[in-house]
Amino acid sequence: MSNELPKQKPPFAPFIMTFPKIGVGKKMRKDWSTPVGIIIGMILILVSIYFAGGTSGVLGFFSLPSFAIVVGGIFATIFVDFGWKEMKNCLSVIRQTYYRKEVDLQELIEFFVLLLRQSKEKGVILGLEEGKNRIQDAFIRKGIDLVMDGVPSRRIKEILEIEIQALKSRHFRGYTLISKAGEVAPAWGMVGTIIGLVLMLQQLNDPEKLGPGIALALITTFYGVILANLILIPIANKLLRLSEDEILMKTIVTEAVISIRKNESVLVLRQKLEAFITQETINQLKELETRYDDRAKHEAKQGISG
């Protein structure tokens, strides 16, 4: 029976295959939870209305004037607060809740642990160049370039943290815009309620015209509450969470790049990055390193015997 160890995947293979497909292009994952959640919420509301009032009841909740007051009011408020340039970016910001880069922190950490090993075994330039050629992520490539250029670790940290702060600022503007829209939507619903009540009071002598005024008053408030609590505020909160995930990823990259620049040990790098992940992921990384060490020892024995 052969004592040969089974062949393992190349050190960078897991990273290339699954971490945003960086080796062949950025992998954008469709997140269906946002549109599906909104659709489910709308269906539940319409079904409830149908059971209570039938088809006529459902049709009674469709009011173009009410919709125009709420949506038009939100648009006007956002335009005054943020201006046209920020509003144009609104759609691309919302799109991020549906299309986003898939990031696996375990594979990201795994990549840098193996990259550090490569730099120690093959030299900083050769080892990092090999890793750099396999990725397309601009932030990671920038960090590796800074290390290869011999930039001091303190300066590398300053440069990368400036980019992280700029990212935070851009994301916060998008979050603030959507959050503000969710904040003012119920208020514009109340504006519609006031308009409806005024119209109703003007028609007290004509009972037949009281109904449309009351409907406008109540349906506009309904639209404002639905837009705020089912669409705008959840989207704003999701944008904030996605921003935190991306900032965490870039923070891991920064710490890893600095460790490589300082030529710290693999153990030190692993202990630094383990602070960002769960115990289960830590165990998986230790298993990977054990396999890597076993294979390295096996190849060393083969070289001596040869």
C-alpha positions in Angstrom: 0.0 0.0 0.0 1.3 3.4 -0.9 2.2 5.8 1.9 1.5 8.8 -0.4 -0.9 11.3 1.0 -4.0 12.1 -1.1 -3.5 15.2 -3.3 -4.8 18.3 -1.7 -6.2 21.3 -3.6 -3.7 24.1 -4.3 -3.4 26.5 -1.5 -5.4 29.2 -3.2 -8.0 26.9 -4.8 -10.8 27.3 -2.2 -10.4 31.1 -2.3 -10.5 31.3 -6.1 -13.4 28.9 -6.4 -15.8 30.4 -3.9 -14.6 33.8 -2.5 -16.4 36.2 -4.7 -15.0 34.2 -7.7 -12.2 36.7 -7.5 -10.0 34.7 -9.8 -12.5 34.9 -12.8 -14.6 37.9 -12.0 -16.6 39.3 -9.1 -19.5 37.0 -8.1 -22.7 38.9 -7.4 -25.3 37.0 -5.5 -29.0 37.7 -5.8 -30.6 38.2 -2.4 -34.2 37.4 -2.9 -35.2 38.2 0.7 -35.9 41.9 0.0 -38.3 41.6 -3.0 -39.9 38.4 -1.7 -40.5 39.9 1.8 -42.1 43.0 0.3 -44.3 40.9 -2.0 -45.4 38.5 0.8 -46.3 41.5 3.0 -48.4 43.1 0.3 -50.1 39.8 -0.5 -51.0 39.3 3.2 -52.4 42.8 3.4 -54.5 42.4 0.3 -55.8 39.0 1.3 -56.8 40.3 4.7 -58.7 43.2 3.0 -60.4 40.8 0.6 -61.6 38.5 3.4 -63.0 41.5 5.2 -64.5 43.4 2.3 -64.4 41.3 -0.8 -63.3 42.6 -4.2 -64.9 46.0 -3.7 -63.1 46.4 -0.4 -59.7 45.7 -2.1 -60.5 48.2 -4.9 -61.5 50.8 -2.4 -57.8 50.8 -1.1 -56.5 52.0 -4.5 -56.5 55.8 -4.6 -54.3 57.7 -7.1 -54.7 61.0 -5.2 -53.5 59.3 -1.9 -50.6 57.7 -3.7 -49.6 61.0 -5.3 -49.6 62.8 -2.0 -47.4 60.3 -0.2 -44.9 59.5 -3.0 -44.8 63.1 -4.2 -44.3 64.4 -0.7 -41.4 61.9 -0.1 -39.8 62.9 -3.4 -40.1 66.6 -2.6 -38.6 66.1 0.9 -35.7 64.0 -0.3 -35.0 66.5 -3.1 -34.8 69.4 -0.6 -32.7 67.4 1.9 -30.2 65.7 -0.5 -30.5 67.3 -4.0 -30.8 65.7 -7.4 -27.3 64.2 -7.5 -27.9 62.0 -4.4 -31.4 61.1 -5.6 -30.0 59.7 -8.8 -27.8 57.4 -6.8 -30.8 56.2 -4.8 -31.7 53.4 -7.3 -28.2 52.0 -7.3 -28.1 52.1 -3.5 -31.4 50.2 -3.3 -30.1 47.7 -5.9 -27.4 46.7 -3.4 -30.0 45.0 -1.3 -30.7 42.7 -4.3 -27.3 42.3 -5.9 -24.3 42.1 -3.7 -20.9 40.5 -3.5 -20.8 37.2 -1.8 -18.1 37.2 0.9 -17.1 34.2 3.0 -14.9 35.3 5.9 -13.6 31.8 6.5 -12.2 31.7 2.9 -10.9 35.2 3.1 -8.9 34.4 6.3 -7.9 31.1 4.8 -6.5 33.0 1.8 -4.4 35.4 3.9 -3.0 32.6 6.1 -1.9 30.7 3.0 -0.6 33.9 1.4 1.6 34.5 4.4 2.9 31.0 4.2 3.6 31.5 0.5 5.5 34.8 1.2 7.7 33.0 3.8 8.4 30.0 1.6 8.9 31.8 -1.8 9.9 35.3 -0.6 7.7 38.3 -0.3 7.8 39.5 -3.9 7.3 36.1 -5.5 4.8 34.8 -2.9 2.6 37.9 -3.0 2.8 38.3 -6.7 1.4 34.8 -7.1 -1.5 35.6 -4.8 -2.1 39.0 -6.3 -2.4 37.5 -9.8 -5.3 35.3 -8.6 -7.5 38.1 -7.3 -9.4 41.1 -8.8 -10.7 42.8 -5.6 -9.3 46.3 -5.8 -8.9 46.7 -2.0 -7.0 43.5 -1.5 -4.8 44.2 -4.5 -4.0 47.7 -3.2 -2.9 46.2 0.2 -0.7 43.6 -1.5 0.8 46.3 -3.8 1.7 48.4 -0.7 3.4 45.5 0.9 5.4 44.6 -2.3 6.4 48.2 -2.6 7.9 48.1 0.9 5.6 50.8 2.4 5.9 50.9 6.2 3.2 49.0 8.0 2.0 52.2 9.8 1.6 54.0 6.5 -0.2 51.0 5.0 -2.7 51.1 7.9 -3.3 54.8 7.3 -4.0 54.4 3.6 -6.3 51.5 4.0 -8.2 53.0 6.9 -8.7 56.2 4.9 -10.4 54.1 2.2 -12.6 52.4 4.8 -13.7 55.7 6.2 -14.6 56.9 2.7 -16.6 53.8 2.2 -18.4 54.4 5.5 -19.2 57.9 4.4 -20.7 56.8 1.1 -22.7 54.0 2.6 -24.0 56.3 5.4 -25.3 58.8 2.8 -27.3 56.1 1.1 -28.6 54.8 4.4 -29.6 58.3 5.5 -31.4 59.0 2.3 -33.6 55.8 2.4 -34.0 56.2 6.2 -35.2 59.8 5.8 -37.7 58.6 3.2 -39.1 56.1 5.7 -39.2 58.7 8.4 -41.3 61.2 6.4 -43.6 58.7 4.7 -46.1 58.5 7.6 -45.9 62.3 8.0 -47.0 62.8 4.4 -49.8 60.2 5.1 -51.0 62.6 7.8 -50.9 65.5 5.3 -53.2 63.5 3.2 -55.4 62.8 6.2 -55.7 66.5 6.9 -56.5 67.2 3.2 -59.2 64.6 3.3 -60.7 65.9 6.5 -60.8 69.5 5.1 -62.6 68.2 2.0 -65.0 66.3 4.1 -65.8 69.3 6.3 -66.4 71.4 3.2 -69.1 68.9 2.0 -71.1 68.5 5.2 -74.2 69.7 3.4 -73.9 67.0 0.8 -73.7 63.5 2.5 -72.9 61.8 -0.8 -69.5 63.6 -1.0 -68.4 62.8 2.6 -67.3 59.2 1.6 -64.5 60.3 -0.9 -63.1 62.8 1.6 -63.0 60.2 4.5 -61.4 57.6 2.1 -58.7 60.0 1.0 -58.0 60.9 4.7 -57.6 57.3 5.8 -56.0 55.7 2.7 -53.3 58.3 2.5 -52.2 57.5 6.1 -52.4 53.8 5.1 -50.0 54.3 2.2 -47.6 56.3 4.3 -47.4 53.6 7.0 -47.0 50.8 4.5 -44.3 52.5 2.5 -42.4 53.3 5.7 -42.6 50.0 7.6 -42.7 47.5 4.8 -40.4 49.0 2.2 -38.3 52.0 3.1 -37.2 51.3 6.7 -36.4 47.6 6.2 -34.3 48.5 3.1 -32.4 51.2 5.0 -31.7 48.7 7.8 -30.5 46.1 5.3 -28.2 48.7 3.7 -26.7 49.4 7.1 -26.1 45.7 7.8 -24.5 45.2 4.3 -22.3 48.1 5.0 -21.2 46.7 8.3 -20.4 43.4 6.6 -18.2 45.1 3.9 -16.4 47.2 6.5 -15.7 44.0 8.5 -14.3 42.4 5.4 -12.0 45.3 4.7 -10.9 45.5 8.3 -9.8 41.8 8.1 -7.9 42.6 4.9 -6.2 45.5 6.6 -5.1 43.5 9.6 -3.9 40.6 7.4 -1.9 42.9 5.1 -0.2 44.6 8.0 0.8 41.2 9.5 2.3 40.1 6.2 4.2 43.4 6.0 5.6 42.9 9.5 6.5 39.3 8.6 4.6 38.0 11.6 4.2 34.3 12.2 1.2 32.4 10.9 0.1 31.8 14.5 0.0 35.6 15.2 -1.9 36.3 12.0 -4.4 33.5 12.7 -5.0 34.7 16.3 -5.6 38.2 15.1 -8.1 37.2 12.4 -9.9 34.6 14.7 -11.3 37.6 16.6 -13.6 38.3 13.7 -15.1 34.8 13.3 -17.0 32.1 15.1 -15.5 29.2 17.0 -16.8 26.7 14.3 -14.9 28.6 11.6 -11.8 28.7 13.8 -11.9 24.9 14.0 -12.2 24.6 10.3 -9.2 26.8 9.7 -7.1 24.8 12.1 -8.1 21.6 10.3 -7.0 23.2 7.0 -3.6 24.3 8.5 -3.1 20.8 9.9 -3.6 19.3 6.4 -1.2 21.9 4.9 1.5 21.1 7.5 1.1 17.4 6.9 1.5 17.8 3.2 4.5 20.1 3.6 6.2 17.5 5.9 5.5 14.8 3.4 7.0 16.7 0.5 10.0 17.5 2.7 10.6 13.8 3.4 10.2 13.0 -0.3 12.8 15.6 -1.1 15.3 14.2 1.4 14.8 10.6 0.3 15.1 11.7 -3.3 
